[in-house]
Amino acid sequence: MFRLFPTRKGWNFPQYFLSRGTHYQLFSTTVNCARILSNGTDKTSKEIDFEFLFQSCTKPHLPKRLHGLLIVSGKAQSIFIATRLVNLYANLGNVTSSRHTFDHIPNKDAYTWNSMVSAYVRNSQFHEAVSCLYELLLNAEIRPDFYTFPPVLKACDNLLDGKKIHCWVFKLGFEWDVFVAASLVHMYCRFGSLAIAHKIFNDMPFRDRGSWNAMISGFCQNGSADAALSVLDEMRLEGMKMDCITVSTILPACAQMDDISRGMLIHLYVIKHGLEFDVFVSNALINMYAKFGNLGHAQKVFDQMFVRDLVSWNSIIAAYEQNGNPDTALMFYVEMMSNGIQPDVLTLVSLASSVAQSKDCQSGRSVHGFILRRCWIMEDVVVGNAAVDMMSSVPWNAIISCHGLHGHGGTSMQLFGAMLDEGVKPDHVTFVSLLSACSHSGLVDQGEWCFHLMQEEYGIEPSLKHYGCMVDLLGRAGYLEKAYSFIKDMPLRPDASIWGALLGACRIHGNVELAKFASDRLFEVDSENVGYYVLLSNIYANVGKWEGADEVRSLARDRGLKKTPGWSSIELENRIEIFYTGNQSHPHCEEIYKELEILTDKMKSLGYIPDYSFVLQDVEDDEKEYILMSHSERLAIAYGIISTPPRSPIQIFKNLRVCGDCHNVTKFISKITEREIIVRDSNRFHHFKDGICSCGDYW
């Protein structure tokens, strides 16, 4: 291996050693070694293939050996070779050696200075990059060129430096160079100076695709989705085609503007121009469809991807987590791990939220342990908050949402007051949590106050989630006409969540006429969700309109839709037992039904009367009572009673909304057995204790 030898007076290194036919080796990771041979002639130095040696330096310790060889061979005096060393050190992360080499170059030119500036930028030493530019500007002999400014504009960490550099750009006459101008646009957008950025953009005599992308990206990153879409229209009118960067930048703007039509047209453009296999475009499409709640399209895009990176998996996991499908999100996480993709902090944020929604205790502990082992909870506040959300602890949005889900809307409002007293500014998520908490607790006046406060005090424009919470709040409280008027006055087009909230309220209060109207609107925007057909059918059945119920069921069957079967689960000794309604196959089936018969007799002695309105079949009363007794949540509770010590708490999960009769029965069972029974249904948590539910019979 080649090593540097001590200097000795009178030695000429290359001639002294090469004349003796010595072999010198410079080891690298690309080849076993690069040999430098000598035949004893005066031209031996020309036999060293320095180009090959530069390419072979792929590890941080190798450039110093090459540098030593260049010094002793006299090649280091070449400004071209020395500048290559500056870049080589920088590319391998050794900026100190890069700067040391740069300082020893006697006659620097603009290319040398540009290389040093870029070296700092590539290694995220932005302050040093700007300082290096100022050194260059103080040099009377060398002037920057148009290659100097794009990287250093990227390095600016404050607007003042950016404006100073802009002045130099103008003074030197580079303001209309397309790359410099695009960099100025990007720099001003980073600091929120959109008006200046747009003026520079509009004044450009020539704009390439990079310039258009910079302006569109700037508007998107600053929340000006409508302006971004306007620039896109202008770009298309000038005949400039979108590329992968344009598409992946503009799709979030479509979601922000709630413009699914524009988003789908761009998707068609993507397919027509062969961009659908670009991983960045596919990831952006998944995120866009997830924002619109269209999981079918998001899933289809994901399934058609040939190459999936970590962002792809994070996007599909977040899509299901954000749309209330935590179990599917967890399933994709397992699939991601089986494909050898390691999660990052963003994966864990979605995963922790999924576990928080599903309340799978075992998975929650696993995720929490995963985060702790990597110290992410200490290093990243987002992950810490997500983990705390999962564990129902203290970050403001998490704790407000947690209390709301458990039916403590008043406590959520008190926490919101404490949050404001602490000087923490609420965001749009805070108000979604507050409105949801008010809805679950029937706090109509407080909910309306929050809705107005959000807009008037904090300037937050309501999204469809906020409007959906308001419709749910008014509808649950029985203000159906007010809820409908609220929908008509919305500035946004109502989506399935809005009409679904109104339909659910109609079921609670038995308003068949308004339910029919809401369902018609609902089927226009989402005709593939079988749950809405079931909901309308149940509304007809509750009032004895069996023909209407049968008609809706037939419509669902004709469209190839199948009802999601109701099931409940209970976890005991690290084993999850799942019960379906009417289940007769469980090994302890006989004991379960015997326990339910005993409990039913005790409940009747305390005044329980079965509510047959929750039996949606046209059968005799005795059969209706048996159907009610065999509901999945009762089977799970009975199994928990016979499988756990007396008076110990029971936790069950139900995939659908708990029925009214089962809700009443669970209150009786909690009193009879002196147990706390916690039921997590599709809407919220119910804590039953001493014959009372935490929801106050309002759910």
Disulfide bonds with the S-S distance in Angstrom:
none
